[in-house]
Amino acid sequence: MRSAELRMNLGAGRKIRRALPVCICAGLAACAAVTAFAVRAETIVVNDKVMVRDSSIERPHGGMKMEQVEHKFGEPAKRYPTVGKPPITRWDYPQFSVFFEGDRVIHSVVIGAQPPGTPEQAARS
């Protein structure tokens, strides 16, 4: 009885080892798909609500240094004082805001107009 159970367990282990590379590849493909979407998406703030839509506005990407951002995009319209630990700083440009941790970009947010078709936009028409 025990030898039959042992054989079944060994067989299950072999199946798992054969399926493992397939699972890893599927997981990597899923991560790549999510990353590809995130690269083309922009985070926008409309009426204090955060939304995501396809991106067409060039803005800083994660990891850029403050000096690189200023060199590429120019002087920000407004600089906010650094707060907290780790130190977080915000710079505002006409179309987006950039958030830094220390001297590196951690996120950029597009400041958008009200998207067409929303109740607020229809009320204005």
N, C-alpha and C positions, 0 to 999 in steps of 0.2 A: 504494500500500500504506500509506504513512504517513498519507494523508488519511483513509482508512477507520479506522485506529486512533485518530486524533485525534477523529473523529466519535463513535466508541464511548465514548471517555473523556469527551467533553463530555456525552453522553447520561447517563452514570453520575453526573456531577456534578449534573445537573438532577434526577435521581431522589433523590439524597441531599438536595438542598435542599428538595424537596417532602416528604420523609419526616422531616426534622429537626423541624418543629413538632410532629408526632405523637409523636416520641420524647421530646421535652421535656415534653409534656403527660403522657405515660405515666409518666415519671420523677417528675414532681411529684405525680401521683396516688399513686404507690407511697410516696413520702416522707410524704404526708399520712396514708395508712393506717397506716404504722408509727408516726407521731407520735400518732395518735389512740389506738392501742393503749397506747403508753407512758404517756399521760396517765392512763389508767384502771388501770394496773398498779401494784403496790407490790412493792418488793424486801423480802423478809423473810429473817431468819436463824434457822434451826432447827437445833439441835445442831451449830453451827459450819458449816452448809451454807447457801449463798445460794440462794433460790428466788424466783420471781416468780408472783404471783397477782393476781386482780382486787382493786381497791382499794376499801375502804369507810372507811378511817381518814383523817381530816383531818390533814395534816401540812404543814410548810413546803415551799414550792416554790423551785426554783432562782432565784437572784438576790435573794431577800429579804435585808434587812440584819438583823444581830444584834438591834438594837433592835426591829425589827418582829416578829421571832420571839418575843422575850421578851414584848412587849406582847400578842400574839395568843395565845400558848400558856402564858404565865406563866414563873415561875422554873424552870429545868431541875433535875431531881433530882440531876444530877452534871455538873460542868464539868471537862473534861480540859485540861491545860496545852497551849498552842500548841506545835507542833513543825514543824521543817523550813523550807525555802524553796522555794516560797512557803509562808507560814505557814498550817498546817491546824489547825483547832480542832474538837473534838467536844463536843456537849452531849447528854446522855441525858435523855429524858422517859420516863414509864412505858410508853408504847406504841411509841416510836420513838427513833432517834438522828439527830441533825442534824450534818452536816459542813460547815464553813465554810472558805473560802479568803479570808484577810483577814477582812473583816466581812460577806461574802456567802455565802449558802447555795449549796453546789455539789451536795449530795445529801442525801436523807433515807432512812433504812432502818427499816422496821417490824420490831419485835421480836415474833415470833409464837410461838404454841404449836405443838406437834407437830401437823401436819395429820392428819386421820383417814385410816385406810387404809394408813398407812406401816408397815413391819415393826416399828419401835420402838413405835408406838402399839398394834399388835396384841399385842405381847408383854406390855404392861402390862394388857391386858384379861383 
